[in-house]
Amino acid sequence: IGVNIDYESFGQTNGMMMVSATGTAVIIDRP
């Protein structure tokens, strides 16, 4: 659903996306 937005923002918010992905991964890793 948010693939288009993420894909477009990937170039602009490259660092933000990485941070968000890392944070989400940590949350998922630790239930």
C-alpha distances in whole Angstrom, upper triangle without the diagonal:
4,6,7,9,10,11,13,14,15,18,19,18,19,21,19,16,19,20,17,16,20,20,17,19,22,21,20,23,25,24
4,6,5,6,8,10,10,12,15,15,14,15,18,15,13,16,17,14,14,17,18,15,17,20,20,19,22,24,24
4,6,5,6,8,10,10,13,14,14,14,17,15,12,15,17,14,13,17,18,16,17,21,20,19,22,25,25
4,5,5,6,8,10,12,13,13,14,17,16,13,16,19,16,16,20,21,19,21,24,24,23,26,28,28
4,5,5,6,8,11,11,11,12,15,13,11,15,16,14,15,18,19,17,20,23,22,22,25,27,27
4,5,5,6,9,10,9,10,12,11,8,11,13,11,11,15,16,15,16,19,19,19,22,24,25
4,6,5,8,10,10,10,13,13,10,12,15,14,13,17,18,17,18,22,22,22,24,27,27
4,5,6,7,9,10,13,13,11,14,16,15,16,19,20,20,21,24,25,25,27,29,30
4,5,5,5,7,10,9,8,11,13,12,13,16,17,17,19,22,22,23,25,27,28
4,6,5,5,8,9,7,9,12,12,12,14,16,16,17,20,21,21,23,26,27
4,6,5,9,10,9,11,14,14,15,17,19,19,21,23,24,25,26,29,30
4,6,8,9,9,12,13,14,15,17,19,19,21,23,24,25,27,29,30
4,6,5,6,8,10,10,12,14,15,16,18,20,21,22,24,25,27
4,6,5,6,9,10,11,12,14,15,16,18,20,21,22,24,26
4,5,5,6,9,10,11,12,14,15,17,18,20,21,23,25
4,5,5,6,8,10,10,12,14,15,16,18,20,21,23
4,5,5,6,8,10,10,12,14,15,16,18,20,21
4,5,5,6,9,10,10,12,14,15,16,18,20
4,5,5,6,9,10,11,12,14,15,16,19
4,5,5,6,8,10,10,12,14,15,17
4,5,5,6,9,10,10,12,14,16
4,5,5,6,9,10,10,12,15
4,5,5,6,9,10,11,13
4,5,5,6,8,10,11
4,5,5,6,8,10
4,5,5,6,9
4,5,5,6
4,5,6
4,6
4
